């Protein structure tokens, strides 16, 4: 990677870090990235509203390949002293999406200077943290006949520039599940006159170990209580309504559906037992991110040619990644790039992206264009 391009990418990354924006509100971020690419490249820029892509044309007879980066931040405070720290209280780039976008912009600089043998679509995506963005962008895979798409995520705790990869499920699928029970309130001295949903909620929680019993599944399955909301701070009343908020996740989409069905069946049983009405709603649903082996093998070969250390993971990341929606429409793979063993975890106040890995990511992506 050219030093001048690296210098521009680092400056860009720190500007993005200084101006973080939450998912779905990335107006300045998107505009700044577009301005950067227009200023420093001659690539076509196609604005799609909340997201955009840059396009390098190698020829009508060439294959179409895509790379994706996300650019939203988190609702967190900057808790470390940085010369380019967040200017906005309660919002900060604590997942490294500023670095992801800077890497993709740096790839644009390299392609603009050195060209490529394939048509290259550089997708800059909003709202990854709420798993909304990729679903909105993914139809581009069909519209542009994208043959293959690649992405990466920075990995703190892994040695700097080490590539981590897995065939099959790279990130678990998940969904937020809200179970609402409606009963009948009563005076606290006569609870038998009402129908209190708290007993059903407690029973559901007690059954979580059975819902997620590893003997029932082939892969990883988890159910996490993220919230309970029942009754009011009124000590003369027995609660008449309540909600249980769960996040369920699984290595395989089929088993996520089985887990959801088990919880729903038990909910219906308990509602009948306690004389309650019930309703389900779902939020932040995303399937498993499943790497295609052919694409993952290309990352392996590219890393080997570059002399990069490769770590073969034996388990998926438990967290979800909306890159899954792209992989539902075309072939592709996602890898991890280590940013240092001493780096704090993502989604913590002490996290900051490591600019030293930008050349590694750019060189890896350029090597994939030679496949």
C-alpha positions in Angstrom: 0.0 0.0 0.0 1.3 3.4 -0.9 2.4 5.6 2.1 0.5 8.6 0.8 -2.7 6.5 0.6 -2.1 5.3 4.2 -1.6 8.8 5.4 -4.9 9.9 3.9 -6.7 6.8 5.3 -5.5 7.4 8.8 -6.5 11.0 8.7 -9.9 10.0 7.4 -10.3 7.3 10.1 -9.7 9.8 12.8 -12.1 12.4 11.3 -14.8 9.7 11.3 -13.9 8.8 14.9 -14.2 12.5 15.9 -17.7 12.7 14.4 -19.6 9.5 15.3 -23.2 9.0 14.4 -25.7 6.5 15.5 -27.3 3.8 13.3 -29.7 5.3 10.8 -28.5 8.9 11.5 -25.1 8.8 9.7 -25.7 11.9 7.5 -22.3 13.6 8.1 -20.4 10.3 8.0 -21.9 9.3 4.6 -21.4 12.8 3.2 -17.8 13.0 4.4 -16.9 9.6 2.9 -18.4 10.6 -0.4 -16.5 13.9 -0.4 -13.3 12.0 0.4 -13.7 9.6 -2.5 -14.7 12.4 -5.0 -11.7 14.4 -3.9 -9.1 11.7 -4.2 -10.5 9.2 -6.8 -12.3 9.2 -10.1 -14.5 6.2 -9.1 -18.2 6.5 -9.8 -20.2 7.3 -6.6 -23.8 6.0 -6.5 -25.8 7.5 -3.6 -28.6 5.2 -2.4 -30.0 7.3 0.3 -28.8 6.1 3.7 -25.9 4.3 2.1 -23.8 4.4 -1.0 -21.3 2.5 -3.1 -18.2 3.4 -5.2 -17.7 1.6 -8.5 -14.5 0.9 -10.5 -15.2 -0.4 -14.0 -12.7 -2.8 -15.5 -14.9 -3.7 -18.4 -18.4 -5.0 -19.4 -17.0 -8.5 -19.8 -15.4 -8.6 -16.4 -16.6 -10.2 -13.2 -18.3 -8.1 -10.5 -16.9 -8.4 -7.0 -17.9 -6.4 -3.9 -16.3 -5.4 -0.6 -18.4 -4.0 2.3 -17.7 -1.7 5.3 -20.0 -0.3 7.9 -19.9 3.2 9.3 -22.3 3.6 12.3 -21.2 4.2 15.9 -22.5 3.1 19.3 -24.5 4.9 22.0 -21.5 5.0 24.4 -19.2 7.6 25.9 -15.6 8.1 24.9 -13.8 7.2 28.1 -10.2 7.5 26.9 -8.2 10.7 26.1 -7.6 10.8 22.3 -6.6 13.8 20.2 -9.3 12.7 17.8 -11.9 11.7 20.5 -15.6 11.9 20.0 -17.1 15.4 20.0 -20.5 14.1 20.9 -21.3 12.9 24.4 -23.0 9.5 24.5 -21.9 8.5 21.0 -18.5 6.9 20.0 -16.9 4.6 17.5 -16.4 1.7 19.9 -16.7 -1.1 17.4 -14.2 0.0 14.9 -16.5 0.9 12.0 -14.5 4.1 11.5 -11.6 1.8 10.8 -13.6 -0.5 8.5 -14.7 2.5 6.4 -11.2 4.0 6.3 -9.8 0.6 5.0 -12.4 0.5 2.2 -11.7 4.1 1.3 -8.0 3.2 1.2 -8.8 0.3 -1.1 -10.5 2.8 -3.4 -7.4 4.9 -3.5 -5.2 1.9 -4.4 -7.7 0.7 -7.1 -7.9 4.2 -8.5 -4.1 4.4 -8.9 -3.3 0.8 -9.9 -6.5 -0.5 -11.4 -8.1 -3.9 -11.0 -8.9 -6.9 -13.2 -12.5 -7.0 -12.1 -15.4 -4.6 -11.7 -15.2 -3.5 -8.0 -18.2 -2.4 -5.9 -17.2 -0.8 -2.6 -20.3 -0.8 -0.4 -20.4 1.7 2.5 -23.2 0.6 4.7 -25.2 2.2 7.5 -26.9 0.8 10.6 -24.9 -2.4 11.2 -25.3 -2.1 15.0 -29.1 -2.4 14.6 -28.8 -5.1 12.0 -30.9 -3.0 9.6 -28.3 -1.7 7.1 -27.2 -4.8 5.2 -30.8 -5.9 4.6 -31.4 -2.6 2.8 -28.2 -2.8 0.8 -28.3 -6.5 -0.1 -30.6 -6.3 -3.1 -27.6 -4.7 -4.9 -26.1 -8.2 -5.1 -28.9 -9.1 -7.5 -29.2 -5.7 -9.2 -25.5 -5.6 -10.1 -25.0 -9.3 -10.5 -22.3 -9.4 -7.9 -20.5 -12.7 -8.1 -18.8 -12.5 -4.7 -18.6 -10.2 -1.7 -16.0 -9.9 1.1 -15.8 -8.1 4.4 -13.8 -8.1 7.6 -14.1 -7.2 11.2 -11.3 -6.0 13.5 -10.5 -8.4 16.4 -9.0 -7.0 19.6 -7.2 -9.6 21.6 -5.8 -11.3 18.5 -2.2 -10.5 17.5 -1.8 -7.6 15.2 -2.4 -8.5 11.5 -3.3 -12.1 12.2 -6.2 -13.3 10.0 -8.9 -15.4 11.6 -11.3 -17.4 9.5 -13.8 -20.2 9.6 -15.8 -22.2 7.1 -19.6 -22.2 7.5 -21.1 -20.1 10.3 -18.9 -17.2 11.2 -21.4 -15.3 13.4 -24.5 -16.6 15.0 -27.9 -15.6 14.0 -30.1 -14.0 16.6 -33.4 -12.3 17.3 -34.8 -10.1 20.1 -38.0 -11.7 21.4 -40.7 -9.8 23.4 -43.3 -11.9 25.1 -46.2 -9.9 26.5 -48.7 -11.4 29.0 -52.0 -9.7 29.9 -53.9 -10.8 33.0 -56.2 -9.0 35.4 -54.9 -6.6 38.1 -56.2 -7.0 41.7 -55.8 -5.5 45.1 -52.5 -6.7 46.7 -54.5 -8.1 49.7 -56.6 -10.2 47.4 -54.3 -11.5 44.6 -56.7 -14.4 44.0 -59.1 -12.0 42.4 -56.7 -11.2 39.6 -54.4 -13.0 37.2 -50.8 -12.0 37.8 -48.5 -12.7 34.8 -45.3 -12.8 37.0 -45.7 -16.5 37.7 -45.8 -17.3 34.0 -42.8 -15.1 33.4 -40.9 -16.8 36.2 -41.8 -20.2 34.8 -40.5 -19.3 31.4 -37.2 -18.1 32.8 -36.9 -21.3 34.9 -37.3 -23.3 31.6 -34.5 -21.6 29.8 -31.9 -24.4 30.6 -34.3 -26.9 29.0 -34.9 -24.7 26.0 -31.2 -24.5 25.4 -30.2 -28.0 26.4 -27.1 -28.8 24.2 -28.3 -32.4 23.8 -31.2 -31.0 21.7 -29.0 -29.2 19.2 -26.1 -29.7 16.8 -24.6 -26.3 17.2 -24.4 -23.4 19.8 -27.8 -22.2 21.1 -28.3 -19.4 23.7 -31.2 -17.7 25.3 -30.5 -14.5 27.3 -32.9 -12.6 29.5 -32.3 -8.9 28.7 -35.3 -7.4 30.5 -38.4 -8.0 32.7 -41.2 -5.5 33.0 -44.2 -6.3 35.1 -46.6 -4.3 37.2 -46.0 -0.9 38.7 -44.5 0.6 41.8 -47.8 0.4 43.5 -47.7 -1.8 46.6 -51.5 -2.0 46.9 -51.8 -3.8 43.5 -51.1 -7.2 42.1 -49.7 -6.9 38.6 -52.0 -7.4 35.6 -49.6 -7.3 32.8 -45.9 -8.0 32.1 -43.2 -8.5 29.5 -40.2 -10.7 29.2 -37.5 -9.6 26.8 -35.1 -12.3 25.5 -32.3 -12.5 23.0 -32.1 -15.9 21.4 -29.2 -16.9 19.1 -27.9 -20.0 17.4 -25.1 -21.2 15.1 -27.7 -22.6 12.6 -30.8 -20.8 11.4 -32.9 -24.0 11.6 -32.0 -24.4 15.2 -32.8 -20.8 16.0 -36.3 -21.5 14.6 -36.5 -24.6 16.8 -35.6 -22.6 19.9 -38.1 -19.9 19.1 -40.8 -22.5 18.6 -40.0 -24.1 21.9 -40.4 -20.8 23.8 -43.6 -20.0 22.0 -45.1 -23.4 22.8 -44.3 -23.0 26.4 -45.7 -19.5 26.5 -49.0 -20.8 25.1 -49.0 -23.6 27.7 -48.4 -21.1 30.6 -50.9 -18.6 29.3 -53.6 -21.3 29.4 -52.5 -22.5 32.9 -52.6 -19.0 34.4 -55.6 -17.6 32.4 -53.5 -15.0 30.5 -53.5 -13.5 27.1 -50.2 -13.4 25.3 -48.5 -11.8 22.3 -45.1 -12.1 20.6 -43.1 -9.5 18.8 -39.5 -9.5 17.4 -36.7 -7.0 16.9 -33.2 -6.9 15.5 -33.5 -10.3 13.8 -30.6 -11.5 11.6 -29.7 -14.9 10.2 -26.4 -16.6 10.8 -23.4 -15.3 8.8 -22.4 -18.3 6.7 -19.1 -18.2 4.9 -18.9 -20.0 1.5 -16.0 -22.3 1.6 -14.8 -21.3 -2.0 -14.7 -17.7 -0.9 -13.0 -18.5 2.5 -10.4 -20.5 0.6 -9.6 -17.4 -1.5 -8.9 -15.5 1.7 -6.6 -18.3 2.8 -4.7 -18.2 -0.4 -4.4 -14.4 -0.4 -3.2 -14.4 3.2 -0.6 -17.1 2.4 0.7 -15.1 -0.6 1.1 -12.0 1.6 2.8 -14.0 4.3 0.1 -13.3 6.9 -0.4 -15.5 9.9 -3.8 -17.4 9.6 -5.8 -18.7 12.6 -8.4 -21.3 11.8 -11.3 -20.8 14.2 -13.2 -23.8 15.5 -16.3 -22.0 16.6 -18.4 -19.1 15.4 -18.5 -15.7 17.0 -21.5 -15.6 19.3 -22.4 -12.0 18.3 -24.5 -11.4 15.2 -23.4 -9.6 12.0 -25.8 -8.3 9.4 -23.3 -9.1 6.6 -25.4 -12.3 6.7 -27.9 -10.7 4.4 -25.4 -10.3 1.7 -24.4 -13.9 1.9 -28.0 -14.9 1.5 -27.9 -13.5 -2.0 -24.4 -14.2 -3.3 -21.2 -16.1 -2.5 -18.7 -14.6 -0.2 -16.9 -14.7 3.2 -16.0 -12.5 6.2 -12.8 -12.8 8.1 -11.3 -11.2 11.2 -8.1 -9.2 11.4 -6.3 -9.0 14.7 -5.6 -5.5 16.0 -3.4 -6.4 19.0 -3.5 -8.7 22.0 -3.5 -5.8 24.4 -6.4 -4.0 22.8 -9.6 -3.6 24.9 -12.7 -5.4 23.6 -15.1 -3.8 21.2 -18.2 -2.2 22.7 -16.2 -0.9 25.7 -15.3 2.6 26.5 -11.5 2.0 26.3 -11.6 0.6 22.7 -10.0 2.3 19.8 -9.2 1.0 16.3 -5.6 0.3 15.5 -4.6 2.2 12.3 -1.5 -0.1 11.9 -3.7 -2.8 10.4 -5.1 -0.6 7.5 -2.3 -1.7 5.1 -2.9 -5.4 5.9 -6.6 -5.1 5.2 -6.1 -3.2 1.9 -3.4 -5.6 0.7 -5.6 -8.6 1.6 -8.5 -7.1 -0.4 -6.3 -6.3 -3.3 -5.0 -9.8 -3.3 -8.5 -11.1 -3.5 -9.0 -9.1 -6.7 -6.3 -11.2 -8.2 -8.1 -14.5 -7.5 
